[in-house]
Amino acid sequence: MGLFGVGLPSFGNSIAAWVCGILGLAGILSIMFTSSSRLDRKQAEKYGGQPAFDEWRARVAASVIPFVR
């Protein structure tokens, strides 16, 4: 996301640059959310029911973006 933000000034009026930049950002975010969701489920299956994991899970809002589950 940082590279997208830094590259914004160089996009200018180029439609292709904007489309590629937005599609790339959407693809990366999709991969991040999908993989973190899958990892959360695997960890819940493996460690669920253990007091330390349950306590941690109650404190942590989300894997990728805070305050969003």
PDB file with SEQRES, HELIX, SHEET and CRYST1 records, atoms N, CA, C and O in Angstrom:
SEQRES   1 A   69  MET GLY LEU PHE GLY VAL GLY LEU PRO SER PHE GLY ASN          
SEQRES   2 A   69  SER ILE ALA ALA TRP VAL CYS GLY ILE LEU GLY LEU ALA          
SEQRES   3 A   69  GLY ILE LEU SER ILE MET PHE THR SER SER SER ARG LEU          
SEQRES   4 A   69  ASP ARG LYS GLN ALA GLU LYS TYR GLY GLY GLN PRO ALA          
SEQRES   5 A   69  PHE ASP GLU TRP ARG ALA ARG VAL ALA ALA SER VAL ILE          
SEQRES   6 A   69  PRO PHE VAL ARG                                              
HELIX    1 AA1 GLY A    2  PHE A   11  1                                  10    
HELIX    2 AA2 ILE A   15  TYR A   47  1                                  33    
HELIX    3 AA3 PRO A   51  ARG A   59  1                                   9    
CRYST1    1.000    1.000    1.000  90.00  90.00  90.00 P 1           1          
ATOM      1  N   MET A   1       0.826  -1.179   0.000  1.00  0.00           N  
ATOM      2  CA  MET A   1       0.000   0.000   0.000  1.00  0.00           C  
ATOM      3  C   MET A   1       0.872   1.244   0.000  1.00  0.00           C  
ATOM      4  O   MET A   1       0.499   2.273  -0.564  1.00  0.00           O  
ATOM      5  N   GLY A   2       2.023   1.148   0.628  1.00  0.00           N  
ATOM      6  CA  GLY A   2       2.928   2.287   0.658  1.00  0.00           C  
ATOM      7  C   GLY A   2       3.462   2.619  -0.715  1.00  0.00           C  
ATOM      8  O   GLY A   2       3.557   3.791  -1.080  1.00  0.00           O  
ATOM      9  N   LEU A   3       3.816   1.586  -1.491  1.00  0.00           N  
ATOM     10  CA  LEU A   3       4.313   1.833  -2.841  1.00  0.00           C  
ATOM     11  C   LEU A   3       3.238   2.457  -3.713  1.00  0.00           C  
ATOM     12  O   LEU A   3       3.538   3.303  -4.557  1.00  0.00           O  
ATOM     13  N   PHE A   4       2.012   2.058  -3.523  1.00  0.00           N  
ATOM     14  CA  PHE A   4       0.904   2.648  -4.281  1.00  0.00           C  
ATOM     15  C   PHE A   4       0.803   4.139  -3.949  1.00  0.00           C  
ATOM     16  O   PHE A   4       0.665   4.974  -4.842  1.00  0.00           O  
ATOM     17  N   GLY A   5       0.873   4.459  -2.664  1.00  0.00           N  
ATOM     18  CA  GLY A   5       0.784   5.853  -2.240  1.00  0.00           C  
ATOM     19  C   GLY A   5       1.936   6.699  -2.747  1.00  0.00           C  
ATOM     20  O   GLY A   5       1.741   7.849  -3.139  1.00  0.00           O  
ATOM     21  N   VAL A   6       3.138   6.134  -2.741  1.00  0.00           N  
ATOM     22  CA  VAL A   6       4.308   6.868  -3.226  1.00  0.00           C  
ATOM     23  C   VAL A   6       4.228   7.053  -4.740  1.00  0.00           C  
ATOM     24  O   VAL A   6       4.671   8.075  -5.265  1.00  0.00           O  
ATOM     25  N   GLY A   7       3.669   6.077  -5.437  1.00  0.00           N  
ATOM     26  CA  GLY A   7       3.588   6.153  -6.888  1.00  0.00           C  
ATOM     27  C   GLY A   7       2.477   7.026  -7.423  1.00  0.00           C  
ATOM     28  O   GLY A   7       2.474   7.354  -8.609  1.00  0.00           O  
ATOM     29  N   LEU A   8       1.534   7.411  -6.584  1.00  0.00           N  
ATOM     30  CA  LEU A   8       0.390   8.213  -7.043  1.00  0.00           C  
ATOM     31  C   LEU A   8       0.782   9.449  -7.849  1.00  0.00           C  
ATOM     32  O   LEU A   8       0.191   9.686  -8.902  1.00  0.00           O  
ATOM     33  N   PRO A   9       1.743  10.239  -7.405  1.00  0.00           N  
ATOM     34  CA  PRO A   9       2.080  11.441  -8.188  1.00  0.00           C  
ATOM     35  C   PRO A   9       2.564  11.134  -9.602  1.00  0.00           C  
ATOM     36  O   PRO A   9       2.386  11.949 -10.507  1.00  0.00           O  
ATOM     37  N   SER A  10       3.177   9.965  -9.799  1.00  0.00           N  
ATOM     38  CA  SER A  10       3.698   9.642 -11.126  1.00  0.00           C  
ATOM     39  C   SER A  10       2.616   9.108 -12.069  1.00  0.00           C  
ATOM     40  O   SER A  10       2.866   8.986 -13.268  1.00  0.00           O  
ATOM     41  N   PHE A  11       1.433   8.789 -11.564  1.00  0.00           N  
ATOM     42  CA  PHE A  11       0.361   8.272 -12.415  1.00  0.00           C  
ATOM     43  C   PHE A  11      -0.135   9.331 -13.390  1.00  0.00           C  
ATOM     44  O   PHE A  11      -0.432   9.033 -14.547  1.00  0.00           O  
ATOM     45  N   GLY A  12      -0.221  10.552 -12.919  1.00  0.00           N  
ATOM     46  CA  GLY A  12      -0.666  11.655 -13.769  1.00  0.00           C  
ATOM     47  C   GLY A  12      -2.028  11.377 -14.380  1.00  0.00           C  
ATOM     48  O   GLY A  12      -2.961  10.972 -13.686  1.00  0.00           O  
ATOM     49  N   ASN A  13      -2.135  11.599 -15.691  1.00  0.00           N  
ATOM     50  CA  ASN A  13      -3.393  11.402 -16.409  1.00  0.00           C  
ATOM     51  C   ASN A  13      -3.446  10.064 -17.124  1.00  0.00           C  
ATOM     52  O   ASN A  13      -4.345   9.828 -17.930  1.00  0.00           O  
ATOM     53  N   SER A  14      -2.499   9.191 -16.840  1.00  0.00           N  
ATOM     54  CA  SER A  14      -2.436   7.905 -17.529  1.00  0.00           C  
ATOM     55  C   SER A  14      -3.478   6.944 -16.964  1.00  0.00           C  
ATOM     56  O   SER A  14      -3.374   6.498 -15.821  1.00  0.00           O  
ATOM     57  N   ILE A  15      -4.472   6.637 -17.770  1.00  0.00           N  
ATOM     58  CA  ILE A  15      -5.531   5.705 -17.354  1.00  0.00           C  
ATOM     59  C   ILE A  15      -4.932   4.325 -17.079  1.00  0.00           C  
ATOM     60  O   ILE A  15      -5.304   3.661 -16.111  1.00  0.00           O  
ATOM     61  N   ALA A  16      -4.009   3.902 -17.932  1.00  0.00           N  
ATOM     62  CA  ALA A  16      -3.394   2.577 -17.772  1.00  0.00           C  
ATOM     63  C   ALA A  16      -2.659   2.476 -16.435  1.00  0.00           C  
ATOM     64  O   ALA A  16      -2.738   1.448 -15.762  1.00  0.00           O  
ATOM     65  N   ALA A  17      -1.953   3.520 -16.052  1.00  0.00           N  
ATOM     66  CA  ALA A  17      -1.232   3.507 -14.781  1.00  0.00           C  
ATOM     67  C   ALA A  17      -2.204   3.402 -13.605  1.00  0.00           C  
ATOM     68  O   ALA A  17      -1.967   2.647 -12.662  1.00  0.00           O  
ATOM     69  N   TRP A  18      -3.287   4.154 -13.668  1.00  0.00           N  
ATOM     70  CA  TRP A  18      -4.279   4.106 -12.600  1.00  0.00           C  
ATOM     71  C   TRP A  18      -4.936   2.728 -12.515  1.00  0.00           C  
ATOM     72  O   TRP A  18      -5.092   2.179 -11.424  1.00  0.00           O  
ATOM     73  N   VAL A  19      -5.317   2.174 -13.657  1.00  0.00           N  
ATOM     74  CA  VAL A  19      -5.976   0.862 -13.667  1.00  0.00           C  
ATOM     75  C   VAL A  19      -5.031  -0.203 -13.135  1.00  0.00           C  
ATOM     76  O   VAL A  19      -5.415  -1.004 -12.283  1.00  0.00           O  
ATOM     77  N   CYS A  20      -3.794  -0.219 -13.631  1.00  0.00           N  
ATOM     78  CA  CYS A  20      -2.823  -1.221 -13.167  1.00  0.00           C  
ATOM     79  C   CYS A  20      -2.505  -1.046 -11.683  1.00  0.00           C  
ATOM     80  O   CYS A  20      -2.392  -2.027 -10.949  1.00  0.00           O  
ATOM     81  N   GLY A  21      -2.363   0.187 -11.252  1.00  0.00           N  
ATOM     82  CA  GLY A  21      -2.070   0.444  -9.844  1.00  0.00           C  
ATOM     83  C   GLY A  21      -3.192  -0.018  -8.928  1.00  0.00           C  
ATOM     84  O   GLY A  21      -2.944  -0.648  -7.900  1.00  0.00           O  
ATOM     85  N   ILE A  22      -4.416   0.295  -9.300  1.00  0.00           N  
ATOM     86  CA  ILE A  22      -5.572  -0.087  -8.483  1.00  0.00           C  
ATOM     87  C   ILE A  22      -5.779  -1.599  -8.502  1.00  0.00           C  
ATOM     88  O   ILE A  22      -6.083  -2.197  -7.469  1.00  0.00           O  
ATOM     89  N   LEU A  23      -5.614  -2.223  -9.675  1.00  0.00           N  
ATOM     90  CA  LEU A  23      -5.750  -3.681  -9.745  1.00  0.00           C  
ATOM     91  C   LEU A  23      -4.657  -4.380  -8.933  1.00  0.00           C  
ATOM     92  O   LEU A  23      -4.922  -5.381  -8.267  1.00  0.00           O  
ATOM     93  N   GLY A  24      -3.447  -3.861  -8.989  1.00  0.00           N  
ATOM     94  CA  GLY A  24      -2.358  -4.436  -8.201  1.00  0.00           C  
ATOM     95  C   GLY A  24      -2.628  -4.319  -6.709  1.00  0.00           C  
ATOM     96  O   GLY A  24      -2.437  -5.277  -5.960  1.00  0.00           O  
ATOM     97  N   LEU A  25      -3.069  -3.149  -6.281  1.00  0.00           N  
ATOM     98  CA  LEU A  25      -3.387  -2.938  -4.870  1.00  0.00           C  
ATOM     99  C   LEU A  25      -4.522  -3.858  -4.422  1.00  0.00           C  
ATOM    100  O   LEU A  25      -4.457  -4.459  -3.350  1.00  0.00           O  
ATOM    101  N   ALA A  26      -5.561  -3.962  -5.251  1.00  0.00           N  
ATOM    102  CA  ALA A  26      -6.697  -4.829  -4.915  1.00  0.00           C  
ATOM    103  C   ALA A  26      -6.244  -6.293  -4.836  1.00  0.00           C  
ATOM    104  O   ALA A  26      -6.688  -7.034  -3.959  1.00  0.00           O  
ATOM    105  N   GLY A  27      -5.371  -6.702  -5.742  1.00  0.00           N  
ATOM    106  CA  GLY A  27      -4.873  -8.075  -5.721  1.00  0.00           C  
ATOM    107  C   GLY A  27      -4.070  -8.382  -4.468  1.00  0.00           C  
ATOM    108  O   GLY A  27      -4.247  -9.433  -3.852  1.00  0.00           O  
ATOM    109  N   ILE A  28      -3.194  -7.469  -4.096  1.00  0.00           N  
ATOM    110  CA  ILE A  28      -2.382  -7.673  -2.894  1.00  0.00           C  
ATOM    111  C   ILE A  28      -3.256  -7.717  -1.649  1.00  0.00           C  
ATOM    112  O   ILE A  28      -3.068  -8.574  -0.785  1.00  0.00           O  
ATOM    113  N   LEU A  29      -4.212  -6.795  -1.553  1.00  0.00           N  
ATOM    114  CA  LEU A  29      -5.116  -6.799  -0.392  1.00  0.00           C  
ATOM    115  C   LEU A  29      -5.942  -8.073  -0.337  1.00  0.00           C  
ATOM    116  O   LEU A  29      -6.169  -8.620   0.742  1.00  0.00           O  
ATOM    117  N   SER A  30      -6.390  -8.546  -1.484  1.00  0.00           N  
ATOM    118  CA  SER A  30      -7.157  -9.783  -1.536  1.00  0.00           C  
ATOM    119  C   SER A  30      -6.334 -10.965  -1.025  1.00  0.00           C  
ATOM    120  O   SER A  30      -6.826 -11.782  -0.246  1.00  0.00           O  
ATOM    121  N   ILE A  31      -5.091 -11.051  -1.463  1.00  0.00           N  
ATOM    122  CA  ILE A  31      -4.200 -12.124  -1.002  1.00  0.00           C  
ATOM    123  C   ILE A  31      -3.979 -12.026   0.501  1.00  0.00           C  
ATOM    124  O   ILE A  31      -4.021 -13.034   1.205  1.00  0.00           O  
ATOM    125  N   MET A  32      -3.744 -10.819   0.991  1.00  0.00           N  
ATOM    126  CA  MET A  32      -3.493 -10.635   2.423  1.00  0.00           C  
ATOM    127  C   MET A  32      -4.701 -11.047   3.257  1.00  0.00           C  
ATOM    128  O   MET A  32      -4.555 -11.774   4.240  1.00  0.00           O  
ATOM    129  N   PHE A  33      -5.892 -10.591   2.874  1.00  0.00           N  
ATOM    130  CA  PHE A  33      -7.088 -10.910   3.649  1.00  0.00           C  
ATOM    131  C   PHE A  33      -7.423 -12.396   3.586  1.00  0.00           C  
ATOM    132  O   PHE A  33      -7.794 -12.993   4.596  1.00  0.00           O  
ATOM    133  N   THR A  34      -7.296 -12.991   2.408  1.00  0.00           N  
ATOM    134  CA  THR A  34      -7.612 -14.408   2.249  1.00  0.00           C  
ATOM    135  C   THR A  34      -6.660 -15.283   3.054  1.00  0.00           C  
ATOM    136  O   THR A  34      -7.089 -16.194   3.763  1.00  0.00           O  
ATOM    137  N   SER A  35      -5.362 -14.998   2.939  1.00  0.00           N  
ATOM    138  CA  SER A  35      -4.393 -15.839   3.646  1.00  0.00           C  
ATOM    139  C   SER A  35      -4.463 -15.644   5.155  1.00  0.00           C  
ATOM    140  O   SER A  35      -4.309 -16.607   5.907  1.00  0.00           O  
ATOM    141  N   SER A  36      -4.692 -14.419   5.611  1.00  0.00           N  
ATOM    142  CA  SER A  36      -4.779 -14.211   7.056  1.00  0.00           C  
ATOM    143  C   SER A  36      -6.046 -14.854   7.627  1.00  0.00           C  
ATOM    144  O   SER A  36      -6.036 -15.370   8.744  1.00  0.00           O  
ATOM    145  N   SER A  37      -7.118 -14.819   6.869  1.00  0.00           N  
ATOM    146  CA  SER A  37      -8.351 -15.466   7.309  1.00  0.00           C  
ATOM    147  C   SER A  37      -8.160 -16.982   7.414  1.00  0.00           C  
ATOM    148  O   SER A  37      -8.604 -17.610   8.375  1.00  0.00           O  
ATOM    149  N   ARG A  38      -7.495 -17.552   6.417  1.00  0.00           N  
ATOM    150  CA  ARG A  38      -7.225 -18.990   6.423  1.00  0.00           C  
ATOM    151  C   ARG A  38      -6.317 -19.363   7.602  1.00  0.00           C  
ATOM    152  O   ARG A  38      -6.544 -20.370   8.273  1.00  0.00           O  
ATOM    153  N   LEU A  39      -5.297 -18.553   7.844  1.00  0.00           N  
ATOM    154  CA  LEU A  39      -4.387 -18.818   8.957  1.00  0.00           C  
ATOM    155  C   LEU A  39      -5.108 -18.694  10.299  1.00  0.00           C  
ATOM    156  O   LEU A  39      -4.863 -19.488  11.207  1.00  0.00           O  
ATOM    157  N   ASP A  40      -5.988 -17.710  10.428  1.00  0.00           N  
ATOM    158  CA  ASP A  40      -6.769 -17.570  11.664  1.00  0.00           C  
ATOM    159  C   ASP A  40      -7.601 -18.818  11.933  1.00  0.00           C  
ATOM    160  O   ASP A  40      -7.675 -19.285  13.070  1.00  0.00           O  
ATOM    161  N   ARG A  41      -8.229 -19.362  10.884  1.00  0.00           N  
ATOM    162  CA  ARG A  41      -9.036 -20.583  11.057  1.00  0.00           C  
ATOM    163  C   ARG A  41      -8.167 -21.775  11.454  1.00  0.00           C  
ATOM    164  O   ARG A  41      -8.543 -22.553  12.331  1.00  0.00           O  
ATOM    165  N   LYS A  42      -7.011 -21.920  10.816  1.00  0.00           N  
ATOM    166  CA  LYS A  42      -6.112 -23.032  11.144  1.00  0.00           C  
ATOM    167  C   LYS A  42      -5.620 -22.934  12.585  1.00  0.00           C  
ATOM    168  O   LYS A  42      -5.560 -23.937  13.297  1.00  0.00           O  
ATOM    169  N   GLN A  43      -5.273 -21.732  13.004  1.00  0.00           N  
ATOM    170  CA  GLN A  43      -4.806 -21.546  14.372  1.00  0.00           C  
ATOM    171  C   GLN A  43      -5.927 -21.814  15.372  1.00  0.00           C  
ATOM    172  O   GLN A  43      -5.682 -22.390  16.432  1.00  0.00           O  
ATOM    173  N   ALA A  44      -7.138 -21.408  15.052  1.00  0.00           N  
ATOM    174  CA  ALA A  44      -8.268 -21.658  15.949  1.00  0.00           C  
ATOM    175  C   ALA A  44      -8.523 -23.156  16.086  1.00  0.00           C  
ATOM    176  O   ALA A  44      -8.848 -23.635  17.172  1.00  0.00           O  
ATOM    177  N   GLU A  45      -8.374 -23.902  14.978  1.00  0.00           N  
ATOM    178  CA  GLU A  45      -8.549 -25.359  15.043  1.00  0.00           C  
ATOM    179  C   GLU A  45      -7.464 -26.008  15.891  1.00  0.00           C  
ATOM    180  O   GLU A  45      -7.740 -26.916  16.676  1.00  0.00           O  
ATOM    181  N   LYS A  46      -6.235 -25.541  15.731  1.00  0.00           N  
ATOM    182  CA  LYS A  46      -5.099 -26.171  16.407  1.00  0.00           C  
ATOM    183  C   LYS A  46      -4.980 -25.745  17.871  1.00  0.00           C  
ATOM    184  O   LYS A  46      -4.719 -26.576  18.741  1.00  0.00           O  
ATOM    185  N   TYR A  47      -5.172 -24.458  18.140  1.00  0.00           N  
ATOM    186  CA  TYR A  47      -4.922 -23.932  19.482  1.00  0.00           C  
ATOM    187  C   TYR A  47      -6.177 -23.533  20.245  1.00  0.00           C  
ATOM    188  O   TYR A  47      -6.093 -23.172  21.419  1.00  0.00           O  
ATOM    189  N   GLY A  48      -7.343 -23.591  19.596  1.00  0.00           N  
ATOM    190  CA  GLY A  48      -8.579 -23.206  20.265  1.00  0.00           C  
ATOM    191  C   GLY A  48      -8.824 -24.039  21.516  1.00  0.00           C  
ATOM    192  O   GLY A  48      -8.579 -25.245  21.528  1.00  0.00           O  
ATOM    193  N   GLY A  49      -9.298 -23.399  22.544  1.00  0.00           N  
ATOM    194  CA  GLY A  49      -9.545 -24.090  23.805  1.00  0.00           C  
ATOM    195  C   GLY A  49      -8.398 -23.951  24.785  1.00  0.00           C  
ATOM    196  O   GLY A  49      -8.556 -24.237  25.972  1.00  0.00           O  
ATOM    197  N   GLN A  50      -7.246 -23.515  24.303  1.00  0.00           N  
ATOM    198  CA  GLN A  50      -6.117 -23.275  25.201  1.00  0.00           C  
ATOM    199  C   GLN A  50      -6.259 -21.862  25.766  1.00  0.00           C  
ATOM    200  O   GLN A  50      -6.502 -20.915  25.018  1.00  0.00           O  
ATOM    201  N   PRO A  51      -6.112 -21.721  27.062  1.00  0.00           N  
ATOM    202  CA  PRO A  51      -6.348 -20.413  27.685  1.00  0.00           C  
ATOM    203  C   PRO A  51      -5.505 -19.282  27.089  1.00  0.00           C  
ATOM    204  O   PRO A  51      -6.019 -18.183  26.882  1.00  0.00           O  
ATOM    205  N   ALA A  52      -4.237 -19.529  26.813  1.00  0.00           N  
ATOM    206  CA  ALA A  52      -3.374 -18.466  26.280  1.00  0.00           C  
ATOM    207  C   ALA A  52      -3.856 -18.012  24.902  1.00  0.00           C  
ATOM    208  O   ALA A  52      -3.872 -16.816  24.611  1.00  0.00           O  
ATOM    209  N   PHE A  53      -4.248 -18.963  24.056  1.00  0.00           N  
ATOM    210  CA  PHE A  53      -4.728 -18.605  22.718  1.00  0.00           C  
ATOM    211  C   PHE A  53      -6.054 -17.871  22.798  1.00  0.00           C  
ATOM    212  O   PHE A  53      -6.247 -16.857  22.127  1.00  0.00           O  
ATOM    213  N   ASP A  54      -6.959 -18.373  23.606  1.00  0.00           N  
ATOM    214  CA  ASP A  54      -8.275 -17.736  23.727  1.00  0.00           C  
ATOM    215  C   ASP A  54      -8.154 -16.318  24.272  1.00  0.00           C  
ATOM    216  O   ASP A  54      -8.881 -15.421  23.844  1.00  0.00           O  
ATOM    217  N   GLU A  55      -7.240 -16.115  25.213  1.00  0.00           N  
ATOM    218  CA  GLU A  55      -7.014 -14.773  25.771  1.00  0.00           C  
ATOM    219  C   GLU A  55      -6.432 -13.845  24.700  1.00  0.00           C  
ATOM    220  O   GLU A  55      -6.863 -12.701  24.560  1.00  0.00           O  
ATOM    221  N   TRP A  56      -5.454 -14.349  23.951  1.00  0.00           N  
ATOM    222  CA  TRP A  56      -4.857 -13.553  22.880  1.00  0.00           C  
ATOM    223  C   TRP A  56      -5.898 -13.202  21.821  1.00  0.00           C  
ATOM    224  O   TRP A  56      -5.971 -12.060  21.367  1.00  0.00           O  
ATOM    225  N   ARG A  57      -6.693 -14.181  21.438  1.00  0.00           N  
ATOM    226  CA  ARG A  57      -7.703 -13.969  20.397  1.00  0.00           C  
ATOM    227  C   ARG A  57      -8.741 -12.931  20.832  1.00  0.00           C  
ATOM    228  O   ARG A  57      -9.246 -12.173  20.004  1.00  0.00           O  
ATOM    229  N   ALA A  58      -9.054 -12.897  22.110  1.00  0.00           N  
ATOM    230  CA  ALA A  58     -10.015 -11.919  22.613  1.00  0.00           C  
ATOM    231  C   ALA A  58      -9.431 -10.497  22.571  1.00  0.00           C  
ATOM    232  O   ALA A  58     -10.163  -9.522  22.403  1.00  0.00           O  
ATOM    233  N   ARG A  59      -8.111 -10.395  22.726  1.00  0.00           N  
ATOM    234  CA  ARG A  59      -7.462  -9.075  22.728  1.00  0.00           C  
ATOM    235  C   ARG A  59      -7.186  -8.539  21.333  1.00  0.00           C  
ATOM    236  O   ARG A  59      -7.206  -7.326  21.125  1.00  0.00           O  
ATOM    237  N   VAL A  60      -6.929  -9.420  20.377  1.00  0.00           N  
ATOM    238  CA  VAL A  60      -6.535  -8.999  19.034  1.00  0.00           C  
ATOM    239  C   VAL A  60      -7.779  -8.818  18.168  1.00  0.00           C  
ATOM    240  O   VAL A  60      -8.591  -9.732  18.026  1.00  0.00           O  
ATOM    241  N   ALA A  61      -7.911  -7.628  17.595  1.00  0.00           N  
ATOM    242  CA  ALA A  61      -9.100  -7.326  16.797  1.00  0.00           C  
ATOM    243  C   ALA A  61      -9.059  -8.026  15.437  1.00  0.00           C  
ATOM    244  O   ALA A  61     -10.060  -8.593  15.000  1.00  0.00           O  
ATOM    245  N   ALA A  62      -7.904  -7.985  14.769  1.00  0.00           N  
ATOM    246  CA  ALA A  62      -7.818  -8.576  13.421  1.00  0.00           C  
ATOM    247  C   ALA A  62      -6.377  -8.849  13.050  1.00  0.00           C  
ATOM    248  O   ALA A  62      -5.453  -8.322  13.669  1.00  0.00           O  
ATOM    249  N   SER A  63      -6.192  -9.676  12.037  1.00  0.00           N  
ATOM    250  CA  SER A  63      -4.851 -10.030  11.603  1.00  0.00           C  
ATOM    251  C   SER A  63      -4.227  -8.999  10.679  1.00  0.00           C  
ATOM    252  O   SER A  63      -3.015  -8.787  10.727  1.00  0.00           O  
ATOM    253  N   VAL A  64      -5.019  -8.359   9.846  1.00  0.00           N  
ATOM    254  CA  VAL A  64      -4.463  -7.462   8.828  1.00  0.00           C  
ATOM    255  C   VAL A  64      -4.685  -5.990   9.183  1.00  0.00           C  
ATOM    256  O   VAL A  64      -3.724  -5.226   9.283  1.00  0.00           O  
ATOM    257  N   ILE A  65      -5.935  -5.592   9.372  1.00  0.00           N  
ATOM    258  CA  ILE A  65      -6.251  -4.201   9.682  1.00  0.00           C  
ATOM    259  C   ILE A  65      -6.865  -4.143  11.072  1.00  0.00           C  
ATOM    260  O   ILE A  65      -7.886  -4.781  11.326  1.00  0.00           O  
ATOM    261  N   PRO A  66      -6.246  -3.377  11.979  1.00  0.00           N  
ATOM    262  CA  PRO A  66      -6.802  -3.278  13.336  1.00  0.00           C  
ATOM    263  C   PRO A  66      -8.235  -2.769  13.336  1.00  0.00           C  
ATOM    264  O   PRO A  66      -8.619  -1.976  12.477  1.00  0.00           O  
ATOM    265  N   PHE A  67      -9.007  -3.216  14.277  1.00  0.00           N  
ATOM    266  CA  PHE A  67     -10.391  -2.817  14.500  1.00  0.00           C  
ATOM    267  C   PHE A  67     -11.360  -3.382  13.462  1.00  0.00           C  
ATOM    268  O   PHE A  67     -12.545  -3.050  13.501  1.00  0.00           O  
ATOM    269  N   VAL A  68     -10.901  -4.214  12.547  1.00  0.00           N  
ATOM    270  CA  VAL A  68     -11.777  -4.826  11.546  1.00  0.00           C  
ATOM    271  C   VAL A  68     -11.647  -6.329  11.662  1.00  0.00           C  
ATOM    272  O   VAL A  68     -10.541  -6.859  11.551  1.00  0.00           O  
ATOM    273  N   ARG A  69     -12.724  -7.015  11.878  1.00  0.00           N  
ATOM    274  CA  ARG A  69     -12.680  -8.465  11.991  1.00  0.00           C  
ATOM    275  C   ARG A  69     -13.208  -9.107  10.754  1.00  0.00           C  
ATOM    276  O   ARG A  69     -13.249 -10.334  10.664  1.00  0.00           O  
TER     277      ARG A  69                                                      
END                                                                             
